[in-house]
């Protein structure tokens, strides 16, 4: 499944955290630049929060209905690896 498709209605929010200058967050920053427009175009009402702060480890959080949250660590990954992990996070629904 691609991030340019409509995501499940059970997904309520996406949060991406990374360091704005750290080398270990480079893949996450490139992912944000390339994937954010695709996600918002297909899911305009889905909140996508991006937080950049010095020293923050790269992570992605997904909040689903009933307050269920999942996250993945993205530290030191390439943009392609980040996309794979985030896609899996967003498309694997909680049971």
Steps between C-alpha positions, in 0.01 A plus 500: 500500500628846412479811715329675209182297560220574741593361842266316734233709675615332825821708475444824690842673501859468381788657694855516365793603720857570389803721552519787250880477464608153623649254254297212646175681409596570138290214359199610703532861381521385135200273556299791641586721203396236247210321674317779684343648182385153388347414837316834528377491140339158555395562863431874535315470832760279670717694747870456422717662766870556435727590791864591446720570801872478558604162636158339452521137387320428174170322568151468354180458699158397374187549709203283413140501619439435870832667583721210389850625414790329328842631413817407311858615545646663186844603628779452243279363221498606135193672353397172332529305826304771682224476238481121542477522879245784498287327235492184710415704812211681330352200321518241778180558694486422872302191589 
